[in-house]
Amino acid sequence: MSIFKRVERLKLLAALVALLLSLSPLFAFRLEAADPCARATFDYRECQAKREAIAREIQRNQELAAQKKQEAEQLQVLISQLDDDIQNTQAAINKTQAEINQVNQEIARLNGQIAQKEEELAVQKENQNEALRLMYETANQDTLTILLGSQSLSEVITYSQYIDTLEVKIESIIAEINQLKQQLESEKQQLQAKQNELQTSQQRLNQQQKALEDQKQAKNQALSQVQAEKRAFLQAANSAAAELSNVDEAIESYLRASSNGGSIPMGYLFGKDVSAGNVIGYEGSTGNATGPHVHLEVRQKKGYTGDGNIWDFLAIGYGNASNPASSCVRGSSIDSLVLNFGLVKPLSSGWVTACFGVGGYGDGKTFHGGVDVASYYGAPVHAAISGRVVFHGNLGGWGNAVVIYAGNGLWVLEGHMI
């Protein structure tokens, strides 16, 4: 084949590749990861991982919802305090307005009194002018005319004295009226100063009131936002819980089918050494159980020198079991459980359903020889202690159980497993 033809073929091939690349979006498809919990593609480990991820999501959303609830409660407290401040400020505004009204009434009263004194002053000034006119007329008459116009000299003297006395009296009245008017004006000025002070105070209170109302509005808006976020987190948690329920059903179906089909052999741990934390089974409700949970029981025998066989364990008796926990509260998180004997918790998460001793079930009378914990059907159960498995199988009321001998006369039983 000539070089020319090879080049032409390469060009044609490149063109075809370019064409296919240009058309690829038309035929593109997305490969979705198979659901590990679906019946056709079930993968136990992957499904467990999915469950744990969903459980973490639920816990996270519940924690966030609780946080938002706390924020909402804090905002409600602040809003309540603002309501109190607004009411107190409004009361102060009302009181100030009442004082302003009273001062206005006092000023109006003083204005009336001042006007009255001004009228009195005008009358007295008119009287004074009349007296001055008479005095002027008298002063312009000669003595002979005055005497001829009077009946006696005594009348002339009396009239002159009257004019002088009248003038003095009018001047005294005018001075008194002016003094009273000045007093009234002084009182008015004081009241006006008080009025200005009250109006300034009222303006400041009005500004304070508006600022408080603005703060309340902002807090109410923040409260609405926080409550909406809380509802969203709760809704997300509820949605995840529904998905978790489906996953639990898938795990339970698989484990039940596997157990019935013999895929999970019973007794395979017998005689083997296990370390604390190893998976030794899965949470179930075998034996005398009212629901899925794990029963943790400890028995010990001082001075024991045997091989730790199951018969020596059973000989100790259920009523002589030892308390596995130093702190146990029914209904609390498994995280709060404090175990004795160096035990580790048989479940990674969950809650406490029963404690040790009389009333351990919560009824106040029935003896319970261990501690019960629960998470979900099919949850991995971990060895609570390191040792040799002296029993693995159906143990009557304990259902499918594992008994571990840790040495020194100490046995640990974990029961009700699948």
C-alpha positions as CSV (number, residue, x, y, z in Angstrom):
1,M,0.0,0.0,0.0
2,S,1.4,3.4,-1.0
3,I,2.1,6.0,1.5
4,F,-0.5,8.3,-0.1
5,K,-3.2,5.7,0.4
6,R,-2.2,5.2,4.1
7,V,-2.4,8.9,4.7
8,E,-5.8,9.0,3.1
9,R,-7.0,6.2,5.3
10,L,-5.7,7.9,8.4
11,K,-7.5,11.0,7.4
12,L,-10.7,9.1,6.9
13,L,-10.3,7.3,10.3
14,A,-9.7,10.6,12.0
15,A,-12.8,12.1,10.4
16,L,-14.9,9.1,11.5
17,V,-13.6,9.5,15.1
18,A,-14.5,13.2,15.1
19,L,-18.0,12.3,13.8
20,L,-18.6,9.8,16.5
21,L,-17.4,12.2,19.1
22,S,-19.7,14.9,17.8
23,L,-22.6,12.4,17.9
24,S,-21.8,10.9,21.3
25,P,-24.1,13.3,23.3
26,L,-27.0,11.9,21.4
27,F,-26.2,8.4,22.6
28,A,-24.8,9.2,26.0
29,F,-26.1,7.4,29.0
30,R,-25.2,7.4,32.6
31,L,-24.3,4.3,34.5
32,E,-25.7,4.4,37.9
33,A,-24.1,2.4,40.7
34,A,-26.2,-0.6,41.6
35,D,-28.1,-0.4,44.9
36,P,-26.2,-2.8,47.2
37,C,-29.5,-3.3,49.2
38,A,-31.6,-4.3,46.2
39,R,-32.5,-8.0,46.0
40,A,-30.9,-8.6,42.6
41,T,-27.6,-6.8,43.5
42,F,-27.5,-7.3,47.3
43,D,-24.1,-6.9,48.9
44,Y,-24.1,-7.3,52.7
45,R,-21.1,-5.2,53.5
46,E,-22.0,-2.4,51.1
47,C,-25.6,-2.5,52.3
48,Q,-24.4,-2.2,55.9
49,A,-22.2,0.7,54.9
50,K,-25.2,2.3,53.2
51,R,-27.2,1.9,56.4
52,E,-24.4,3.4,58.5
53,A,-24.2,6.4,56.2
54,I,-28.0,6.9,56.4
55,A,-27.9,6.5,60.2
56,R,-25.2,9.2,60.3
57,E,-27.3,11.4,58.1
58,I,-30.3,11.0,60.4
59,Q,-28.2,11.8,63.4
60,R,-26.7,14.8,61.8
61,N,-30.0,16.2,60.7
62,Q,-31.5,15.5,64.1
63,E,-28.6,17.3,65.7
64,L,-29.0,20.3,63.4
65,A,-32.7,20.3,64.0
66,A,-32.0,20.3,67.8
67,Q,-29.6,23.1,67.3
68,K,-32.1,25.1,65.4
69,K,-34.7,24.4,68.1
70,Q,-32.3,25.8,70.7
71,E,-31.7,28.9,68.5
72,A,-35.5,29.4,68.1
73,E,-35.9,29.2,71.9
74,Q,-33.2,31.7,72.4
75,L,-34.8,34.0,69.8
76,Q,-38.2,33.6,71.5
77,V,-36.6,34.7,74.8
78,L,-35.1,37.8,73.1
79,I,-38.4,38.6,71.4
80,S,-40.2,38.3,74.8
81,Q,-37.6,40.6,76.4
82,L,-38.0,43.1,73.5
83,D,-41.8,43.0,74.0
84,D,-41.3,43.9,77.7
85,D,-38.9,46.7,76.7
86,I,-41.4,48.0,74.1
87,Q,-44.2,47.9,76.7
88,N,-42.1,49.7,79.3
89,T,-41.0,52.3,76.7
90,Q,-44.6,52.9,75.6
91,A,-45.5,53.4,79.3
92,A,-42.8,56.0,79.6
93,I,-44.0,57.7,76.4
94,N,-47.5,57.8,77.8
95,K,-46.3,59.2,81.1
96,T,-44.2,61.8,79.3
97,Q,-47.2,62.8,77.1
98,A,-49.4,63.2,80.2
99,E,-46.7,65.4,81.8
100,I,-46.6,67.5,78.6
101,N,-50.3,67.8,78.6
102,Q,-50.3,69.0,82.2
103,V,-47.5,71.5,81.4
104,N,-49.5,72.8,78.4
105,Q,-52.5,73.3,80.7
106,E,-50.4,75.2,83.2
107,I,-48.9,77.4,80.4
108,A,-52.5,78.0,79.1
109,R,-53.6,79.0,82.6
110,L,-50.6,81.3,83.0
111,N,-51.3,82.9,79.6
112,G,-54.8,83.6,80.8
113,Q,-53.6,85.2,84.0
114,I,-51.0,87.2,82.1
115,A,-53.7,88.4,79.6
116,Q,-55.9,89.4,82.6
117,K,-53.0,91.3,84.2
118,E,-52.3,93.1,80.9
119,E,-56.0,94.1,80.7
120,E,-55.8,95.4,84.3
121,L,-52.6,97.2,83.5
122,A,-54.2,98.8,80.5
123,V,-57.1,100.0,82.7
124,Q,-54.8,101.4,85.3
125,K,-52.7,103.1,82.7
126,E,-55.8,104.7,81.3
127,N,-56.7,105.9,84.8
128,Q,-53.2,107.2,85.2
129,N,-53.5,109.1,81.9
130,E,-56.8,110.6,83.1
131,A,-55.2,111.7,86.3
132,L,-52.3,113.2,84.5
133,R,-54.7,115.0,82.2
134,L,-56.6,116.5,85.2
135,M,-53.3,117.5,86.8
136,Y,-52.2,119.1,83.6
137,E,-55.4,121.1,83.3
138,T,-55.2,122.1,86.9
139,A,-51.6,123.2,86.5
140,N,-52.5,125.4,83.6
141,Q,-55.2,127.4,85.6
142,D,-54.1,130.4,87.7
143,T,-54.7,130.4,91.3
144,L,-57.5,133.0,91.1
145,T,-59.5,131.0,88.7
146,I,-59.2,127.9,90.9
147,L,-60.3,129.8,93.9
148,L,-63.2,131.5,92.1
149,G,-64.4,128.1,90.9
150,S,-64.4,126.5,94.3
151,Q,-66.8,127.1,97.2
152,S,-64.0,127.3,99.7
153,L,-60.3,127.1,100.1
154,S,-60.7,123.7,101.8
155,E,-62.3,122.3,98.7
156,V,-59.3,123.5,96.7
157,I,-56.9,121.8,99.0
158,T,-58.9,118.6,99.2
159,Y,-59.1,118.3,95.4
160,S,-55.4,118.8,95.1
161,Q,-54.7,116.1,97.7
162,Y,-57.1,113.8,95.9
163,I,-55.3,114.2,92.6
164,D,-51.9,113.5,94.3
165,T,-53.2,110.5,96.2
166,L,-54.9,109.1,93.0
167,E,-51.6,109.3,91.1
168,V,-49.7,107.5,93.8
169,K,-52.3,104.8,94.1
170,I,-52.4,104.3,90.3
171,E,-48.6,104.0,90.2
172,S,-48.7,101.5,93.1
173,I,-51.3,99.4,91.3
174,I,-49.3,99.5,88.1
175,A,-46.2,98.5,89.9
176,E,-48.0,95.6,91.6
177,I,-49.5,94.4,88.3
178,N,-46.1,94.6,86.6
179,Q,-44.6,92.5,89.4
180,L,-47.3,89.9,89.2
181,K,-47.0,89.8,85.4
182,Q,-43.2,89.3,85.7
183,Q,-43.8,86.5,88.2
184,L,-46.3,84.9,85.8
185,E,-43.8,85.3,82.9
186,S,-41.1,83.7,85.0
187,E,-43.3,80.7,85.8
188,K,-44.2,80.5,82.1
189,Q,-40.6,80.4,81.1
190,Q,-39.9,77.6,83.6
191,L,-42.8,75.7,82.3
192,Q,-41.7,76.2,78.7
193,A,-38.2,74.9,79.6
194,K,-39.8,71.9,81.2
195,Q,-42.0,71.5,78.2
196,N,-38.9,71.5,75.9
197,E,-37.2,69.0,78.2
198,L,-40.2,66.7,78.1
199,Q,-40.6,67.0,74.3
200,T,-36.9,66.1,73.9
201,S,-37.4,63.1,76.2
202,Q,-40.5,62.0,74.3
203,Q,-38.6,62.3,71.0
204,R,-35.8,60.1,72.4
205,L,-38.3,57.6,73.7
206,N,-40.0,57.5,70.3
207,Q,-36.7,56.8,68.7
208,Q,-35.9,54.1,71.2
209,Q,-39.3,52.6,70.6
210,K,-38.8,52.4,66.9
211,A,-35.3,50.8,67.4
212,L,-36.9,48.2,69.7
213,E,-39.6,47.5,67.1
214,D,-37.0,47.2,64.4
215,Q,-35.1,44.7,66.5
216,K,-38.2,42.7,67.2
217,Q,-39.1,42.6,63.5
218,A,-35.5,41.4,62.7
219,K,-35.7,38.8,65.4
220,N,-39.1,37.6,64.2
221,Q,-37.7,37.2,60.7
222,A,-34.7,35.3,62.1
223,L,-37.1,33.1,64.1
224,S,-39.1,32.3,61.0
225,Q,-35.9,31.4,59.1
226,V,-34.6,29.2,62.0
227,Q,-38.0,27.4,62.3
228,A,-38.0,26.8,58.5
229,E,-34.5,25.4,58.7
230,K,-35.5,23.2,61.7
231,R,-38.5,21.8,59.7
232,A,-36.2,21.1,56.7
233,F,-33.7,19.2,58.9
234,L,-36.5,17.2,60.5
235,Q,-38.1,16.5,57.1
236,A,-34.7,15.3,55.8
237,A,-34.3,13.1,58.9
238,N,-37.7,11.6,58.4
239,S,-37.0,10.9,54.8
240,A,-33.7,9.3,55.7
241,A,-35.5,7.3,58.4
242,A,-38.0,6.0,55.8
243,E,-35.1,4.9,53.6
244,L,-33.3,3.4,56.6
245,S,-36.5,1.3,57.3
246,N,-36.3,-0.1,53.7
247,V,-32.6,-0.9,54.1
248,D,-33.3,-2.7,57.5
249,E,-36.0,-4.7,55.8
250,A,-33.6,-5.7,53.0
251,I,-30.9,-6.7,55.5
252,E,-33.4,-8.7,57.6
253,S,-34.7,-10.5,54.5
254,Y,-31.2,-11.4,53.4
255,L,-30.1,-12.6,56.8
256,R,-33.3,-14.7,57.4
257,A,-32.9,-16.3,53.9
258,S,-29.2,-16.9,54.5
259,S,-29.9,-18.4,57.9
260,N,-32.6,-20.7,56.5
261,G,-30.5,-21.7,53.6
262,G,-27.4,-22.5,55.7
263,S,-25.3,-19.7,54.4
264,I,-24.6,-18.6,58.0
265,P,-23.5,-21.7,59.8
266,M,-24.3,-22.2,63.4
267,G,-21.5,-23.3,65.7
268,Y,-18.6,-22.3,63.4
269,L,-17.0,-20.2,66.2
270,F,-16.9,-23.1,68.7
271,G,-13.4,-23.7,70.0
272,K,-11.9,-20.7,68.3
273,D,-10.2,-17.7,69.9
274,V,-11.8,-14.3,69.3
275,S,-10.6,-10.8,70.1
276,A,-12.7,-8.1,71.7
277,G,-14.5,-6.3,68.9
278,N,-14.5,-9.2,66.4
279,V,-17.9,-9.7,64.7
280,I,-19.4,-12.9,66.2
281,G,-23.0,-12.6,64.9
282,Y,-25.8,-10.3,64.0
283,E,-28.6,-8.8,66.2
284,G,-31.8,-10.8,66.1
285,S,-34.7,-12.0,68.3
286,T,-34.1,-15.7,68.7
287,G,-35.0,-17.4,71.9
288,N,-37.2,-15.7,74.5
289,A,-37.0,-12.2,73.0
290,T,-39.7,-9.7,72.5
291,G,-37.8,-7.9,69.7
292,P,-34.4,-7.6,68.2
293,H,-31.7,-7.0,70.8
294,V,-28.5,-8.4,72.2
295,H,-28.3,-9.9,75.7
296,L,-24.9,-9.4,77.4
297,E,-24.3,-11.5,80.5
298,V,-21.3,-12.1,82.7
299,R,-20.7,-15.0,85.1
300,Q,-17.6,-15.6,87.2
301,K,-16.3,-18.2,89.7
302,K,-13.5,-17.3,92.1
303,G,-10.7,-19.9,92.4
304,Y,-11.8,-21.7,89.2
305,T,-9.2,-23.9,87.7
306,G,-11.2,-25.7,85.0
307,D,-11.1,-25.5,81.2
308,G,-14.0,-23.0,81.0
309,N,-16.5,-25.5,79.4
310,I,-20.1,-24.5,78.9
311,W,-21.3,-26.9,81.7
312,D,-19.3,-25.0,84.3
313,F,-20.7,-21.8,83.0
314,L,-24.3,-23.1,83.3
315,A,-23.6,-24.5,86.8
316,I,-23.0,-21.0,88.2
317,G,-26.7,-20.2,87.5
318,Y,-28.5,-17.2,86.0
319,G,-29.3,-15.8,89.5
320,N,-25.6,-15.6,90.3
321,A,-24.7,-13.6,87.2
322,S,-22.5,-10.5,87.7
323,N,-23.4,-7.0,86.7
324,P,-21.8,-6.2,83.4
325,A,-22.2,-2.5,83.8
326,S,-21.3,0.1,86.4
327,S,-23.6,2.7,84.8
328,C,-26.7,1.7,83.0
329,V,-29.9,3.7,82.2
330,R,-32.8,2.2,80.3
331,G,-33.7,4.1,77.2
332,S,-30.4,6.0,77.0
333,S,-27.8,5.9,74.3
334,I,-25.5,2.9,74.2
335,D,-22.7,5.5,74.4
336,S,-23.7,6.3,78.0
337,L,-23.3,2.6,79.0
338,V,-20.2,2.0,81.2
339,L,-19.2,-1.6,81.3
340,N,-17.2,-3.6,83.9
341,F,-14.5,-6.3,83.4
342,G,-12.9,-4.4,80.6
343,L,-15.8,-5.3,78.3
344,V,-16.4,-3.6,75.0
345,K,-19.9,-2.7,73.8
346,P,-21.4,-5.5,71.6
347,L,-23.1,-3.0,69.3
348,S,-21.5,0.1,67.7
349,S,-24.6,2.2,68.2
350,G,-28.1,1.9,69.6
351,W,-29.7,2.2,73.0
352,V,-30.1,0.4,76.3
353,T,-33.3,-1.6,76.6
354,A,-32.7,-3.4,80.0
355,C,-30.2,-3.2,82.9
356,F,-29.0,-5.7,85.4
357,G,-30.8,-6.7,88.6
358,V,-34.3,-6.6,90.1
359,G,-36.3,-4.2,88.0
360,G,-33.8,-4.2,85.2
361,Y,-36.7,-4.5,82.7
362,G,-38.3,-1.4,84.3
363,D,-41.1,-3.3,86.0
364,G,-39.6,-2.9,89.4
365,K,-39.8,-6.6,90.4
366,T,-38.3,-9.0,87.8
367,F,-34.7,-10.0,88.0
368,H,-32.6,-9.5,84.9
369,G,-29.2,-11.2,84.8
370,G,-27.5,-9.0,82.2
371,V,-27.7,-5.9,80.1
372,D,-29.8,-5.7,76.9
373,V,-28.9,-3.3,74.0
374,A,-30.5,-2.9,70.6
375,S,-29.8,-1.2,67.3
376,Y,-31.5,-2.8,64.4
377,Y,-32.2,-6.3,63.1
378,G,-29.0,-7.6,61.6
379,A,-26.6,-5.2,63.2
380,P,-23.1,-6.7,63.6
381,V,-22.5,-8.0,67.1
382,H,-19.0,-7.7,68.4
383,A,-17.2,-9.9,70.9
384,A,-17.4,-8.1,74.3
385,I,-14.1,-9.7,75.5
386,S,-11.2,-11.6,74.2
387,G,-11.1,-15.4,74.8
388,R,-12.1,-18.8,73.6
389,V,-15.6,-19.6,72.3
390,V,-16.9,-22.5,74.5
391,F,-20.3,-22.4,73.0
392,H,-21.9,-21.2,69.7
393,G,-25.4,-22.3,68.9
394,N,-29.0,-22.5,70.3
395,L,-28.9,-22.0,74.1
396,G,-32.6,-22.2,75.0
397,G,-34.0,-18.9,76.1
398,W,-30.9,-17.0,74.9
399,G,-31.5,-18.2,71.4
400,N,-28.5,-18.3,69.1
401,A,-25.7,-17.4,71.6
402,V,-22.0,-17.2,71.9
403,V,-20.3,-17.9,75.2
404,I,-16.6,-16.7,75.5
405,Y,-14.3,-17.9,78.3
406,A,-11.8,-15.2,79.1
407,G,-9.9,-17.2,81.7
408,N,-9.6,-16.8,85.5
409,G,-13.2,-18.0,86.0
410,L,-14.8,-15.3,83.8
411,W,-17.4,-16.1,81.1
412,V,-19.3,-13.7,78.8
413,L,-22.5,-14.6,77.0
414,E,-24.0,-12.7,74.1
415,G,-27.4,-14.0,73.0
416,H,-30.6,-13.6,70.9
417,M,-28.5,-13.3,67.7
418,I,-29.6,-14.5,64.3
